Amino acid sequence: MEEIKLRDDFIKLGQALKAAGLVESGVEAKIVIQNGEVKVNGVTETQRGKKLYDGDVVTFDRDEIKIVK
């Protein structure tokens, strides 16, 4: 599981996918999120701007990202 360290209080879902290298662009992030391929804390998320906070876990294509402060 990869960890993304927060610089602020939160990071948006699309930014987190890009930061972890799971997608190559914001457009690709938008597509996979809107297609229902991304889960946040086990729940399918379709909002690219979903704010992620310390402790949240994102799952995409068998990869997991944990958000840490």
PDB file of N, H, CA, C and O in Angstrom:
ATOM      1  N   MET A   1       0.837  -1.178   0.000  1.00  0.00           N
ATOM      2  CA  MET A   1       0.000   0.000   0.000  1.00  0.00           C
ATOM      3  C   MET A   1       0.881   1.240   0.000  1.00  0.00           C
ATOM      4  O   MET A   1       1.740   1.407   0.866  1.00  0.00           O
ATOM      5  N   GLU A   2       0.660   2.101  -0.973  1.00  0.00           N
ATOM      6  H   GLU A   2      -0.037   1.966  -1.677  1.00  0.00           H
ATOM      7  CA  GLU A   2       1.422   3.349  -1.063  1.00  0.00           C
ATOM      8  C   GLU A   2       0.785   4.400  -0.156  1.00  0.00           C
ATOM      9  O   GLU A   2      -0.430   4.412   0.041  1.00  0.00           O
ATOM     10  N   GLU A   3       1.612   5.267   0.385  1.00  0.00           N
ATOM     11  H   GLU A   3       2.599   5.257   0.225  1.00  0.00           H
ATOM     12  CA  GLU A   3       1.099   6.347   1.230  1.00  0.00           C
ATOM     13  C   GLU A   3       1.311   7.685   0.543  1.00  0.00           C
ATOM     14  O   GLU A   3       2.355   7.939  -0.057  1.00  0.00           O
ATOM     15  N   ILE A   4       0.303   8.529   0.646  1.00  0.00           N
ATOM     16  H   ILE A   4      -0.545   8.323   1.134  1.00  0.00           H
ATOM     17  CA  ILE A   4       0.389   9.904   0.152  1.00  0.00           C
ATOM     18  C   ILE A   4       0.367  10.803   1.378  1.00  0.00           C
ATOM     19  O   ILE A   4      -0.569  10.759   2.176  1.00  0.00           O
ATOM     20  N   LYS A   5       1.405  11.617   1.523  1.00  0.00           N
ATOM     21  H   LYS A   5       2.166  11.653   0.875  1.00  0.00           H
ATOM     22  CA  LYS A   5       1.490  12.508   2.684  1.00  0.00           C
ATOM     23  C   LYS A   5       0.813  13.835   2.351  1.00  0.00           C
ATOM     24  O   LYS A   5       1.116  14.471   1.342  1.00  0.00           O
ATOM     25  N   LEU A   6      -0.105  14.234   3.222  1.00  0.00           N
ATOM     26  H   LEU A   6      -0.351  13.718   4.042  1.00  0.00           H
ATOM     27  CA  LEU A   6      -0.830  15.489   3.027  1.00  0.00           C
ATOM     28  C   LEU A   6       0.062  16.690   3.321  1.00  0.00           C
ATOM     29  O   LEU A   6       0.800  16.700   4.305  1.00  0.00           O
ATOM     30  N   ARG A   7      -0.014  17.702   2.459  1.00  0.00           N
ATOM     31  H   ARG A   7      -0.614  17.693   1.659  1.00  0.00           H
ATOM     32  CA  ARG A   7       0.649  18.969   2.726  1.00  0.00           C
ATOM     33  C   ARG A   7      -0.338  19.929   3.380  1.00  0.00           C
ATOM     34  O   ARG A   7       0.044  20.789   4.174  1.00  0.00           O
ATOM     35  N   ASP A   8      -1.614  19.769   3.034  1.00  0.00           N
ATOM     36  H   ASP A   8      -1.925  19.070   2.389  1.00  0.00           H
ATOM     37  CA  ASP A   8      -2.684  20.586   3.590  1.00  0.00           C
ATOM     38  C   ASP A   8      -3.589  19.670   4.407  1.00  0.00           C
ATOM     39  O   ASP A   8      -3.184  18.569   4.781  1.00  0.00           O
ATOM     40  N   ASP A   9      -4.804  20.116   4.682  1.00  0.00           N
ATOM     41  H   ASP A   9      -5.133  21.010   4.378  1.00  0.00           H
ATOM     42  CA  ASP A   9      -5.737  19.302   5.458  1.00  0.00           C
ATOM     43  C   ASP A   9      -6.329  18.159   4.650  1.00  0.00           C
ATOM     44  O   ASP A   9      -6.765  17.157   5.217  1.00  0.00           O
ATOM     45  N   PHE A  10      -6.349  18.306   3.313  1.00  0.00           N
ATOM     46  H   PHE A  10      -5.995  19.120   2.853  1.00  0.00           H
ATOM     47  CA  PHE A  10      -6.946  17.286   2.457  1.00  0.00           C
ATOM     48  C   PHE A  10      -6.282  17.298   1.087  1.00  0.00           C
ATOM     49  O   PHE A  10      -5.542  18.220   0.743  1.00  0.00           O
ATOM     50  N   ILE A  11      -6.566  16.240   0.303  1.00  0.00           N
ATOM     51  H   ILE A  11      -7.167  15.491   0.581  1.00  0.00           H
ATOM     52  CA  ILE A  11      -6.175  16.186  -1.109  1.00  0.00           C
ATOM     53  C   ILE A  11      -7.395  15.676  -1.856  1.00  0.00           C
ATOM     54  O   ILE A  11      -8.143  14.843  -1.344  1.00  0.00           O
ATOM     55  N   LYS A  12      -7.592  16.176  -3.066  1.00  0.00           N
ATOM     56  H   LYS A  12      -6.984  16.853  -3.482  1.00  0.00           H
ATOM     57  CA  LYS A  12      -8.741  15.723  -3.848  1.00  0.00           C
ATOM     58  C   LYS A  12      -8.418  14.377  -4.493  1.00  0.00           C
ATOM     59  O   LYS A  12      -7.263  14.061  -4.778  1.00  0.00           O
ATOM     60  N   LEU A  13      -9.469  13.602  -4.711  1.00  0.00           N
ATOM     61  H   LEU A  13     -10.408  13.859  -4.480  1.00  0.00           H
ATOM     62  CA  LEU A  13      -9.318  12.238  -5.217  1.00  0.00           C
ATOM     63  C   LEU A  13      -8.523  12.178  -6.519  1.00  0.00           C
ATOM     64  O   LEU A  13      -7.604  11.368  -6.641  1.00  0.00           O
ATOM     65  N   GLY A  14      -8.859  13.018  -7.484  1.00  0.00           N
ATOM     66  H   GLY A  14      -9.605  13.676  -7.384  1.00  0.00           H
ATOM     67  CA  GLY A  14      -8.134  13.013  -8.761  1.00  0.00           C
ATOM     68  C   GLY A  14      -6.653  13.320  -8.584  1.00  0.00           C
ATOM     69  O   GLY A  14      -5.803  12.718  -9.240  1.00  0.00           O
ATOM     70  N   GLN A  15      -6.349  14.264  -7.689  1.00  0.00           N
ATOM     71  H   GLN A  15      -7.040  14.753  -7.156  1.00  0.00           H
ATOM     72  CA  GLN A  15      -4.958  14.618  -7.418  1.00  0.00           C
ATOM     73  C   GLN A  15      -4.212  13.453  -6.764  1.00  0.00           C
ATOM     74  O   GLN A  15      -3.040  13.214  -7.056  1.00  0.00           O
ATOM     75  N   ALA A  16      -4.901  12.734  -5.880  1.00  0.00           N
ATOM     76  H   ALA A  16      -5.853  12.928  -5.643  1.00  0.00           H
ATOM     77  CA  ALA A  16      -4.270  11.599  -5.200  1.00  0.00           C
ATOM     78  C   ALA A  16      -3.920  10.490  -6.186  1.00  0.00           C
ATOM     79  O   ALA A  16      -2.849   9.891  -6.094  1.00  0.00           O
ATOM     80  N   LEU A  17      -4.812  10.216  -7.120  1.00  0.00           N
ATOM     81  H   LEU A  17      -5.682  10.702  -7.195  1.00  0.00           H
ATOM     82  CA  LEU A  17      -4.531   9.189  -8.127  1.00  0.00           C
ATOM     83  C   LEU A  17      -3.328   9.578  -8.974  1.00  0.00           C
ATOM     84  O   LEU A  17      -2.489   8.735  -9.292  1.00  0.00           O
ATOM     85  N   LYS A  18      -3.243  10.853  -9.339  1.00  0.00           N
ATOM     86  H   LYS A  18      -3.925  11.538  -9.081  1.00  0.00           H
ATOM     87  CA  LYS A  18      -2.093  11.327 -10.118  1.00  0.00           C
ATOM     88  C   LYS A  18      -0.815  11.272  -9.292  1.00  0.00           C
ATOM     89  O   LYS A  18       0.222  10.831  -9.789  1.00  0.00           O
ATOM     90  N   ALA A  19      -0.872  11.711  -8.048  1.00  0.00           N
ATOM     91  H   ALA A  19      -1.713  12.069  -7.644  1.00  0.00           H
ATOM     92  CA  ALA A  19       0.315  11.739  -7.186  1.00  0.00           C
ATOM     93  C   ALA A  19       0.873  10.334  -6.963  1.00  0.00           C
ATOM     94  O   ALA A  19       2.083  10.151  -6.834  1.00  0.00           O
ATOM     95  N   ALA A  20      -0.010   9.354  -6.919  1.00  0.00           N
ATOM     96  H   ALA A  20      -0.994   9.502  -7.023  1.00  0.00           H
ATOM     97  CA  ALA A  20       0.429   7.971  -6.704  1.00  0.00           C
ATOM     98  C   ALA A  20       0.881   7.304  -8.001  1.00  0.00           C
ATOM     99  O   ALA A  20       1.386   6.181  -7.980  1.00  0.00           O
ATOM    100  N   GLY A  21       0.700   7.992  -9.130  1.00  0.00           N
ATOM    101  H   GLY A  21       0.290   8.904  -9.147  1.00  0.00           H
ATOM    102  CA  GLY A  21       1.115   7.428 -10.411  1.00  0.00           C
ATOM    103  C   GLY A  21       0.163   6.378 -10.950  1.00  0.00           C
ATOM    104  O   GLY A  21       0.537   5.601 -11.829  1.00  0.00           O
ATOM    105  N   LEU A  22      -1.070   6.340 -10.436  1.00  0.00           N
ATOM    106  H   LEU A  22      -1.374   6.971  -9.722  1.00  0.00           H
ATOM    107  CA  LEU A  22      -2.040   5.346 -10.908  1.00  0.00           C
ATOM    108  C   LEU A  22      -2.725   5.777 -12.197  1.00  0.00           C
ATOM    109  O   LEU A  22      -3.248   4.945 -12.939  1.00  0.00           O
ATOM    110  N   VAL A  23      -2.719   7.079 -12.461  1.00  0.00           N
ATOM    111  H   VAL A  23      -2.294   7.754 -11.858  1.00  0.00           H
ATOM    112  CA  VAL A  23      -3.207   7.619 -13.731  1.00  0.00           C
ATOM    113  C   VAL A  23      -2.172   8.639 -14.208  1.00  0.00           C
ATOM    114  O   VAL A  23      -1.369   9.143 -13.423  1.00  0.00           O
ATOM    115  N   GLU A  24      -2.206   8.931 -15.505  1.00  0.00           N
ATOM    116  H   GLU A  24      -2.858   8.522 -16.144  1.00  0.00           H
ATOM    117  CA  GLU A  24      -1.195   9.834 -16.054  1.00  0.00           C
ATOM    118  C   GLU A  24      -1.659  11.274 -16.157  1.00  0.00           C
ATOM    119  O   GLU A  24      -0.840  12.184 -16.277  1.00  0.00           O
ATOM    120  N   SER A  25      -2.980  11.491 -16.110  1.00  0.00           N
ATOM    121  H   SER A  25      -3.646  10.751 -16.011  1.00  0.00           H
ATOM    122  CA  SER A  25      -3.480  12.858 -16.275  1.00  0.00           C
ATOM    123  C   SER A  25      -4.781  13.053 -15.512  1.00  0.00           C
ATOM    124  O   SER A  25      -5.416  12.096 -15.068  1.00  0.00           O
ATOM    125  N   GLY A  26      -5.160  14.313 -15.372  1.00  0.00           N
ATOM    126  H   GLY A  26      -4.645  15.091 -15.732  1.00  0.00           H
ATOM    127  CA  GLY A  26      -6.430  14.625 -14.742  1.00  0.00           C
ATOM    128  C   GLY A  26      -7.602  14.092 -15.539  1.00  0.00           C
ATOM    129  O   GLY A  26      -8.617  13.689 -14.971  1.00  0.00           O
ATOM    130  N   VAL A  27      -7.461  14.088 -16.863  1.00  0.00           N
ATOM    131  H   VAL A  27      -6.636  14.415 -17.325  1.00  0.00           H
ATOM    132  CA  VAL A  27      -8.522  13.567 -17.730  1.00  0.00           C
ATOM    133  C   VAL A  27      -8.712  12.063 -17.479  1.00  0.00           C
ATOM    134  O   VAL A  27      -9.839  11.583 -17.366  1.00  0.00           O
ATOM    135  N   GLU A  28      -7.608  11.337 -17.396  1.00  0.00           N
ATOM    136  H   GLU A  28      -6.691  11.727 -17.488  1.00  0.00           H
ATOM    137  CA  GLU A  28      -7.691   9.900 -17.133  1.00  0.00           C
ATOM    138  C   GLU A  28      -8.305   9.649 -15.752  1.00  0.00           C
ATOM    139  O   GLU A  28      -9.112   8.734 -15.586  1.00  0.00           O
ATOM    140  N   ALA A  29      -7.922  10.460 -14.764  1.00  0.00           N
ATOM    141  H   ALA A  29      -7.266  11.203 -14.898  1.00  0.00           H
ATOM    142  CA  ALA A  29      -8.493  10.325 -13.421  1.00  0.00           C
ATOM    143  C   ALA A  29      -9.999  10.533 -13.471  1.00  0.00           C
ATOM    144  O   ALA A  29     -10.757   9.773 -12.870  1.00  0.00           O
ATOM    145  N   LYS A  30     -10.426  11.559 -14.186  1.00  0.00           N
ATOM    146  H   LYS A  30      -9.809  12.176 -14.675  1.00  0.00           H
ATOM    147  CA  LYS A  30     -11.854  11.861 -14.305  1.00  0.00           C
ATOM    148  C   LYS A  30     -12.612  10.675 -14.896  1.00  0.00           C
ATOM    149  O   LYS A  30     -13.686  10.320 -14.411  1.00  0.00           O
ATOM    150  N   ILE A  31     -12.065  10.071 -15.926  1.00  0.00           N
ATOM    151  H   ILE A  31     -11.192  10.360 -16.320  1.00  0.00           H
ATOM    152  CA  ILE A  31     -12.723   8.956 -16.608  1.00  0.00           C
ATOM    153  C   ILE A  31     -12.862   7.749 -15.684  1.00  0.00           C
ATOM    154  O   ILE A  31     -13.953   7.194 -15.556  1.00  0.00           O
ATOM    155  N   VAL A  32     -11.769   7.336 -15.039  1.00  0.00           N
ATOM    156  H   VAL A  32     -10.883   7.787 -15.143  1.00  0.00           H
ATOM    157  CA  VAL A  32     -11.845   6.132 -14.197  1.00  0.00           C
ATOM    158  C   VAL A  32     -12.739   6.360 -12.981  1.00  0.00           C
ATOM    159  O   VAL A  32     -13.403   5.434 -12.516  1.00  0.00           O
ATOM    160  N   ILE A  33     -12.760   7.595 -12.464  1.00  0.00           N
ATOM    161  H   ILE A  33     -12.221   8.347 -12.843  1.00  0.00           H
ATOM    162  CA  ILE A  33     -13.626   7.901 -11.317  1.00  0.00           C
ATOM    163  C   ILE A  33     -15.087   7.880 -11.758  1.00  0.00           C
ATOM    164  O   ILE A  33     -15.923   7.270 -11.091  1.00  0.00           O
ATOM    165  N   GLN A  34     -15.403   8.536 -12.869  1.00  0.00           N
ATOM    166  H   GLN A  34     -14.723   9.032 -13.410  1.00  0.00           H
ATOM    167  CA  GLN A  34     -16.778   8.578 -13.352  1.00  0.00           C
ATOM    168  C   GLN A  34     -17.284   7.200 -13.769  1.00  0.00           C
ATOM    169  O   GLN A  34     -18.486   6.941 -13.713  1.00  0.00           O
ATOM    170  N   ASN A  35     -16.380   6.317 -14.185  1.00  0.00           N
ATOM    171  H   ASN A  35     -15.403   6.528 -14.230  1.00  0.00           H
ATOM    172  CA  ASN A  35     -16.764   4.954 -14.570  1.00  0.00           C
ATOM    173  C   ASN A  35     -16.976   4.048 -13.363  1.00  0.00           C
ATOM    174  O   ASN A  35     -17.321   2.877 -13.518  1.00  0.00           O
ATOM    175  N   GLY A  36     -16.772   4.588 -12.156  1.00  0.00           N
ATOM    176  H   GLY A  36     -16.492   5.540 -12.030  1.00  0.00           H
ATOM    177  CA  GLY A  36     -17.010   3.802 -10.948  1.00  0.00           C
ATOM    178  C   GLY A  36     -15.911   2.802 -10.642  1.00  0.00           C
ATOM    179  O   GLY A  36     -16.157   1.798  -9.973  1.00  0.00           O
ATOM    180  N   GLU A  37     -14.697   3.061 -11.124  1.00  0.00           N
ATOM    181  H   GLU A  37     -14.497   3.876 -11.668  1.00  0.00           H
ATOM    182  CA  GLU A  37     -13.588   2.131 -10.929  1.00  0.00           C
ATOM    183  C   GLU A  37     -12.783   2.413  -9.660  1.00  0.00           C
ATOM    184  O   GLU A  37     -11.861   1.665  -9.338  1.00  0.00           O
ATOM    185  N   VAL A  38     -13.121   3.486  -8.937  1.00  0.00           N
ATOM    186  H   VAL A  38     -13.871   4.094  -9.199  1.00  0.00           H
ATOM    187  CA  VAL A  38     -12.348   3.912  -7.773  1.00  0.00           C
ATOM    188  C   VAL A  38     -13.209   3.816  -6.515  1.00  0.00           C
ATOM    189  O   VAL A  38     -14.373   4.218  -6.513  1.00  0.00           O
ATOM    190  N   LYS A  39     -12.622   3.277  -5.451  1.00  0.00           N
ATOM    191  H   LYS A  39     -11.677   2.951  -5.453  1.00  0.00           H
ATOM    192  CA  LYS A  39     -13.326   3.203  -4.173  1.00  0.00           C
ATOM    193  C   LYS A  39     -12.563   4.006  -3.121  1.00  0.00           C
ATOM    194  O   LYS A  39     -11.333   4.036  -3.110  1.00  0.00           O
ATOM    195  N   VAL A  40     -13.321   4.652  -2.241  1.00  0.00           N
ATOM    196  H   VAL A  40     -14.320   4.628  -2.250  1.00  0.00           H
ATOM    197  CA  VAL A  40     -12.745   5.358  -1.106  1.00  0.00           C
ATOM    198  C   VAL A  40     -13.315   4.715   0.144  1.00  0.00           C
ATOM    199  O   VAL A  40     -14.526   4.731   0.365  1.00  0.00           O
ATOM    200  N   ASN A  41     -12.440   4.153   0.955  1.00  0.00           N
ATOM    201  H   ASN A  41     -11.457   4.141   0.776  1.00  0.00           H
ATOM    202  CA  ASN A  41     -12.852   3.451   2.173  1.00  0.00           C
ATOM    203  C   ASN A  41     -13.887   2.366   1.870  1.00  0.00           C
ATOM    204  O   ASN A  41     -14.831   2.160   2.633  1.00  0.00           O
ATOM    205  N   GLY A  42     -13.693   1.670   0.732  1.00  0.00           N
ATOM    206  H   GLY A  42     -12.927   1.838   0.112  1.00  0.00           H
ATOM    207  CA  GLY A  42     -14.550   0.551   0.375  1.00  0.00           C
ATOM    208  C   GLY A  42     -15.839   0.914  -0.338  1.00  0.00           C
ATOM    209  O   GLY A  42     -16.610   0.023  -0.694  1.00  0.00           O
ATOM    210  N   VAL A  43     -16.095   2.208  -0.559  1.00  0.00           N
ATOM    211  H   VAL A  43     -15.468   2.932  -0.270  1.00  0.00           H
ATOM    212  CA  VAL A  43     -17.327   2.662  -1.204  1.00  0.00           C
ATOM    213  C   VAL A  43     -16.983   3.297  -2.555  1.00  0.00           C
ATOM    214  O   VAL A  43     -16.093   4.145  -2.632  1.00  0.00           O
ATOM    215  N   THR A  44     -17.680   2.891  -3.616  1.00  0.00           N
ATOM    216  H   THR A  44     -18.403   2.202  -3.553  1.00  0.00           H
ATOM    217  CA  THR A  44     -17.426   3.461  -4.940  1.00  0.00           C
ATOM    218  C   THR A  44     -17.661   4.966  -4.913  1.00  0.00           C
ATOM    219  O   THR A  44     -18.686   5.443  -4.427  1.00  0.00           O
ATOM    220  N   GLU A  45     -16.689   5.703  -5.447  1.00  0.00           N
ATOM    221  H   GLU A  45     -15.856   5.315  -5.843  1.00  0.00           H
ATOM    222  CA  GLU A  45     -16.759   7.170  -5.450  1.00  0.00           C
ATOM    223  C   GLU A  45     -16.747   7.675  -6.885  1.00  0.00           C
ATOM    224  O   GLU A  45     -15.904   7.258  -7.678  1.00  0.00           O
ATOM    225  N   THR A  46     -17.672   8.567  -7.230  1.00  0.00           N
ATOM    226  H   THR A  46     -18.357   8.906  -6.585  1.00  0.00           H
ATOM    227  CA  THR A  46     -17.755   9.082  -8.602  1.00  0.00           C
ATOM    228  C   THR A  46     -17.469  10.579  -8.682  1.00  0.00           C
ATOM    229  O   THR A  46     -17.633  11.175  -9.746  1.00  0.00           O
ATOM    230  N   GLN A  47     -17.049  11.192  -7.591  1.00  0.00           N
ATOM    231  H   GLN A  47     -16.916  10.707  -6.727  1.00  0.00           H
ATOM    232  CA  GLN A  47     -16.727  12.619  -7.596  1.00  0.00           C
ATOM    233  C   GLN A  47     -15.211  12.815  -7.600  1.00  0.00           C
ATOM    234  O   GLN A  47     -14.523  12.451  -6.646  1.00  0.00           O
ATOM    235  N   ARG A  48     -14.709  13.385  -8.672  1.00  0.00           N
ATOM    236  H   ARG A  48     -15.267  13.681  -9.447  1.00  0.00           H
ATOM    237  CA  ARG A  48     -13.270  13.607  -8.791  1.00  0.00           C
ATOM    238  C   ARG A  48     -12.763  14.557  -7.712  1.00  0.00           C
ATOM    239  O   ARG A  48     -11.619  14.443  -7.272  1.00  0.00           O
ATOM    240  N   GLY A  49     -13.605  15.489  -7.285  1.00  0.00           N
ATOM    241  H   GLY A  49     -14.534  15.581  -7.642  1.00  0.00           H
ATOM    242  CA  GLY A  49     -13.214  16.482  -6.292  1.00  0.00           C
ATOM    243  C   GLY A  49     -13.420  16.041  -4.850  1.00  0.00           C
ATOM    244  O   GLY A  49     -13.284  16.848  -3.931  1.00  0.00           O
ATOM    245  N   LYS A  50     -13.747  14.766  -4.643  1.00  0.00           N
ATOM    246  H   LYS A  50     -13.857  14.111  -5.390  1.00  0.00           H
ATOM    247  CA  LYS A  50     -13.939  14.242  -3.280  1.00  0.00           C
ATOM    248  C   LYS A  50     -12.694  14.536  -2.450  1.00  0.00           C
ATOM    249  O   LYS A  50     -11.575  14.216  -2.852  1.00  0.00           O
ATOM    250  N   LYS A  51     -12.903  15.146  -1.293  1.00  0.00           N
ATOM    251  H   LYS A  51     -13.812  15.406  -0.967  1.00  0.00           H
ATOM    252  CA  LYS A  51     -11.771  15.483  -0.428  1.00  0.00           C
ATOM    253  C   LYS A  51     -11.381  14.271   0.402  1.00  0.00           C
ATOM    254  O   LYS A  51     -12.230  13.627   1.019  1.00  0.00           O
ATOM    255  N   LEU A  52     -10.085  13.967   0.412  1.00  0.00           N
ATOM    256  H   LEU A  52      -9.396  14.490  -0.089  1.00  0.00           H
ATOM    257  CA  LEU A  52      -9.553  12.849   1.174  1.00  0.00           C
ATOM    258  C   LEU A  52      -8.759  13.388   2.353  1.00  0.00           C
ATOM    259  O   LEU A  52      -7.995  14.345   2.226  1.00  0.00           O
ATOM    260  N   TYR A  53      -8.957  12.757   3.498  1.00  0.00           N
ATOM    261  H   TYR A  53      -9.578  11.980   3.601  1.00  0.00           H
ATOM    262  CA  TYR A  53      -8.305  13.203   4.725  1.00  0.00           C
ATOM    263  C   TYR A  53      -7.445  12.087   5.301  1.00  0.00           C
ATOM    264  O   TYR A  53      -7.473  10.956   4.817  1.00  0.00           O
ATOM    265  N   ASP A  54      -6.686  12.413   6.331  1.00  0.00           N
ATOM    266  H   ASP A  54      -6.663  13.333   6.724  1.00  0.00           H
ATOM    267  CA  ASP A  54      -5.824  11.465   7.018  1.00  0.00           C
ATOM    268  C   ASP A  54      -6.593  10.185   7.354  1.00  0.00           C
ATOM    269  O   ASP A  54      -7.659  10.237   7.967  1.00  0.00           O
ATOM    270  N   GLY A  55      -6.049   9.045   6.951  1.00  0.00           N
ATOM    271  H   GLY A  55      -5.183   9.003   6.453  1.00  0.00           H
ATOM    272  CA  GLY A  55      -6.661   7.754   7.257  1.00  0.00           C
ATOM    273  C   GLY A  55      -7.514   7.180   6.140  1.00  0.00           C
ATOM    274  O   GLY A  55      -7.844   5.994   6.171  1.00  0.00           O
ATOM    275  N   ASP A  56      -7.884   8.000   5.144  1.00  0.00           N
ATOM    276  H   ASP A  56      -7.616   8.963   5.119  1.00  0.00           H
ATOM    277  CA  ASP A  56      -8.688   7.489   4.029  1.00  0.00           C
ATOM    278  C   ASP A  56      -7.851   6.526   3.178  1.00  0.00           C
ATOM    279  O   ASP A  56      -6.641   6.697   3.025  1.00  0.00           O
ATOM    280  N   VAL A  57      -8.530   5.507   2.628  1.00  0.00           N
ATOM    281  H   VAL A  57      -9.512   5.368   2.752  1.00  0.00           H
ATOM    282  CA  VAL A  57      -7.871   4.523   1.769  1.00  0.00           C
ATOM    283  C   VAL A  57      -8.585   4.512   0.419  1.00  0.00           C
ATOM    284  O   VAL A  57      -9.804   4.357   0.346  1.00  0.00           O
ATOM    285  N   VAL A  58      -7.801   4.680  -0.648  1.00  0.00           N
ATOM    286  H   VAL A  58      -6.811   4.806  -0.589  1.00  0.00           H
ATOM    287  CA  VAL A  58      -8.328   4.686  -2.015  1.00  0.00           C
ATOM    288  C   VAL A  58      -7.903   3.389  -2.691  1.00  0.00           C
ATOM    289  O   VAL A  58      -6.743   2.988  -2.606  1.00  0.00           O
ATOM    290  N   THR A  59      -8.853   2.734  -3.367  1.00  0.00           N
ATOM    291  H   THR A  59      -9.796   3.060  -3.436  1.00  0.00           H
ATOM    292  CA  THR A  59      -8.562   1.504  -4.091  1.00  0.00           C
ATOM    293  C   THR A  59      -8.885   1.707  -5.567  1.00  0.00           C
ATOM    294  O   THR A  59      -9.968   2.176  -5.918  1.00  0.00           O
ATOM    295  N   PHE A  60      -7.929   1.347  -6.427  1.00  0.00           N
ATOM    296  H   PHE A  60      -7.050   0.967  -6.141  1.00  0.00           H
ATOM    297  CA  PHE A  60      -8.133   1.424  -7.876  1.00  0.00           C
ATOM    298  C   PHE A  60      -7.294   0.342  -8.534  1.00  0.00           C
ATOM    299  O   PHE A  60      -6.079   0.280  -8.344  1.00  0.00           O
ATOM    300  N   ASP A  61      -7.954  -0.510  -9.312  1.00  0.00           N
ATOM    301  H   ASP A  61      -8.940  -0.460  -9.466  1.00  0.00           H
ATOM    302  CA  ASP A  61      -7.251  -1.530 -10.100  1.00  0.00           C
ATOM    303  C   ASP A  61      -6.270  -2.343  -9.246  1.00  0.00           C
ATOM    304  O   ASP A  61      -5.112  -2.520  -9.624  1.00  0.00           O
ATOM    305  N   ARG A  62      -6.732  -2.826  -8.116  1.00  0.00           N
ATOM    306  H   ARG A  62      -7.673  -2.682  -7.809  1.00  0.00           H
ATOM    307  CA  ARG A  62      -5.968  -3.656  -7.163  1.00  0.00           C
ATOM    308  C   ARG A  62      -4.842  -2.909  -6.450  1.00  0.00           C
ATOM    309  O   ARG A  62      -4.083  -3.516  -5.694  1.00  0.00           O
ATOM    310  N   ASP A  63      -4.727  -1.609  -6.679  1.00  0.00           N
ATOM    311  H   ASP A  63      -5.343  -1.116  -7.293  1.00  0.00           H
ATOM    312  CA  ASP A  63      -3.737  -0.796  -5.970  1.00  0.00           C
ATOM    313  C   ASP A  63      -4.438  -0.034  -4.856  1.00  0.00           C
ATOM    314  O   ASP A  63      -5.593   0.368  -4.999  1.00  0.00           O
ATOM    315  N   GLU A  64      -3.735   0.162  -3.748  1.00  0.00           N
ATOM    316  H   GLU A  64      -2.797  -0.165  -3.632  1.00  0.00           H
ATOM    317  CA  GLU A  64      -4.299   0.906  -2.641  1.00  0.00           C
ATOM    318  C   GLU A  64      -3.386   2.063  -2.273  1.00  0.00           C
ATOM    319  O   GLU A  64      -2.161   1.947  -2.294  1.00  0.00           O
ATOM    320  N   ILE A  65      -4.018   3.189  -1.934  1.00  0.00           N
ATOM    321  H   ILE A  65      -5.014   3.283  -1.917  1.00  0.00           H
ATOM    322  CA  ILE A  65      -3.302   4.382  -1.480  1.00  0.00           C
ATOM    323  C   ILE A  65      -3.863   4.732  -0.131  1.00  0.00           C
ATOM    324  O   ILE A  65      -5.080   4.752   0.048  1.00  0.00           O
ATOM    325  N   LYS A  66      -2.995   5.012   0.829  1.00  0.00           N
ATOM    326  H   LYS A  66      -2.006   4.995   0.684  1.00  0.00           H
ATOM    327  CA  LYS A  66      -3.451   5.482   2.133  1.00  0.00           C
ATOM    328  C   LYS A  66      -3.031   6.937   2.287  1.00  0.00           C
ATOM    329  O   LYS A  66      -1.890   7.306   2.007  1.00  0.00           O
ATOM    330  N   ILE A  67      -3.978   7.753   2.738  1.00  0.00           N
ATOM    331  H   ILE A  67      -4.904   7.453   2.966  1.00  0.00           H
ATOM    332  CA  ILE A  67      -3.706   9.171   2.953  1.00  0.00           C
ATOM    333  C   ILE A  67      -3.234   9.343   4.389  1.00  0.00           C
ATOM    334  O   ILE A  67      -3.907   8.918   5.328  1.00  0.00           O
ATOM    335  N   VAL A  68      -2.068   9.973   4.554  1.00  0.00           N
ATOM    336  H   VAL A  68      -1.521  10.319   3.792  1.00  0.00           H
ATOM    337  CA  VAL A  68      -1.521  10.185   5.894  1.00  0.00           C
ATOM    338  C   VAL A  68      -1.161  11.650   6.096  1.00  0.00           C
ATOM    339  O   VAL A  68      -0.772  12.342   5.156  1.00  0.00           O
ATOM    340  N   LYS A  69      -1.293  12.107   7.323  1.00  0.00           N
ATOM    341  H   LYS A  69      -1.609  11.545   8.087  1.00  0.00           H
ATOM    342  CA  LYS A  69      -0.987  13.506   7.668  1.00  0.00           C
ATOM    343  C   LYS A  69       0.505  13.687   7.842  1.00  0.00           C
ATOM    344  O   LYS A  69       0.964  14.791   8.134  1.00  0.00           O
TER     345      LYS A  69
END
